[in-house]
Amino acid sequence: MNKQRINEIISSPESLQYGSDLSVVNELIHSFPYFSTPYIMLSRMLHDENSIYFDKNLKISAAYIGN
């Protein structure tokens, strides 16, 4: 896991890149399943890419993200 890249993404989420950051975000989700920030990042990336997986992911993310 690239700690520096994770810090960059969290501090400036507009720098998310679907191709290169998808694996980093998925790794964060699998390593820390109750950390809500990666779920938000993944939902944003899927929304920005108009992915067919956005709706499914949004339901899963909503379960992990608190109010």
N, C-alpha and C positions, 0 to 999 in steps of 0.2 A: 504494500500500500504506500503510495507516494504522499507522505505527510504534508509536504510543502504544497502540492497541488490541491489537497483537500482543504487546507487553510485558505488558499486563494479562492476556491469555489465558494466556501462559506462566507468569506468576507465580501466577495463581489459575485453574486449568483448570475449576473448578466454575462459572465464569461463562460458559462456552461457550453460545452460543445458535445453534441449528441454522439458523434463517432468516437471521440477519444475519451470522454468522461463517463460514458455509459458503464463501462466495466468497473471504474472506480466507485461509482455510486452503488452499483449492484454488490460489490464487495463490502462496502460499508453496511448495506442493509443486511447482508448475511452475517457479518461479524457482530453487528450491534442492532439487533432487530427492534429494540424499543427506543432507539434514537430517532426522533421524528424528522430531523432535517434531511436525511437522504431520501426519505419518502417524498418530501416536498420537492426536492431537486429532481427526482425521477419523474414525478408528475408534470413538472414544468417542462422538462426536456421532451417528454412524449407529447405534450400539448403543442409545443413549438414546432415539432416535426409532423403534426397532424397524424400521429400514429394510430393504427387501428387498436392498439392495446391501451390507449389512454383511458377509456371508460372503465375497463376492467381494473386497471391500476388505481384509478381514482377511488374506487370503492374500497380496495385494500388499504390504500393510504389513509383514507378517512377513519378507518378502524384504529390506526396507530397514532394518528395526529390528534392531540388534545385540542380543546378550545382555546 
